[in-house]
Amino acid sequence: MAALFGSRVRRLRTAAGLTQAELGARTHVVSTRITQIERSSGAKPTLELARALDAALGADNLLVDLWPYVYREAFPDWSRAFMAHSARAVSIGQYAAHVVPGLLQTEDYARAVLRLDALLNSEAQLEDRVAARLGRQERLRSPDRPDLWVVLDEAVLRRPVGGRDTMQGQLTRLLEATAEPHITVQVLPFDQGEHEAMGGSLSVLTLPDSTEVAYTEGAEYGQLIEDPADVRRYAVIYDRLRAVALPPLMSLDMIRSVMEGNYRAANVPSRSERRRLAQEQLQQSGGGRLRGGGGRIPRRRARP
């Protein structure tokens, strides 16, 4: 896609009768930057530069429309495939071990997280990535929006990413999100102890044809799982996390308590009590034993 973008820029520039230096002057970059873009070498163009090139060359948004595909090439194949699946999923289940999932991040929180990328080249690139992440959130407001169910490790609430003000804004966003009938947030407390998804995040996506894919990710790796038997195993792991996490209303109570700096005030049942409630939930749904049966937890009903 970077090569296609570069060839389009070269063709449009030639048709406009401009040299690379002249196009660079019109878009406020040096001529060697235009050379890099046309040869698809060096850093990929930012969204701001794509817009400037589009305007300077009269491309009628052609280059802007191509830019997201160029941007995605910065990610490994498995990550790009996951993003493509997410864009059309009818339901998304996520367990987040370290940070709030991108679909629920505020702008300031997203900027603080993305700034940690060791391969980040510039502030412009950072802002382009922030814009791209926020842009993907638009799907949650679209007519074909997916059901989103998020389980947050307690560490996600406790780690003040971006500082106190940024974190307060992010926690507020989580509370606001749960008012939407298609979004559920649960918290997995520290006292739950060890579990099968420790060390990274886990996502289970249901696609329009009812097939499922899973995705696991750590700080320096990611893996897309598409084999049905393997996906099923990860789906069961995710259901177990939902079962032993705090119920949604108690999770909201805990988020509010963290915001107020008063964790002890949260109405958090003991680990044994949560397990008893989870077992009852699975038995009522016909799912069998929590550890042995592997039954799925039924989808919640839409709020009236």
Secondary structure, DSSP 8 states (H G I E B T S, - for coil): -HHHHHHHHHHHHHHTT--HHHHHHHHTS-HHHHHHHHTT-SS---HHHHHHHHHHHT-TTHHHHHHHHHHHTTS-HHHHHHHHHHHH-SEEEEEESSS--GGG--HHHHHHHHTT-TT---HHHHHHHHHHHHHHGGGGGSTT--EEEEEEEHHHHHS-TT-HHHHHHHHHHHHHHTTSTTEEEEEE-GGG---TTTTSEEEEEE-TTS-EEEEEE-SS-EEEE--HHHHHHHHHHHHHHHHHS--HHHHHHHHHHHHTT-GGGS----HHHHHHHHHHHHHHTT---TTTT-----------
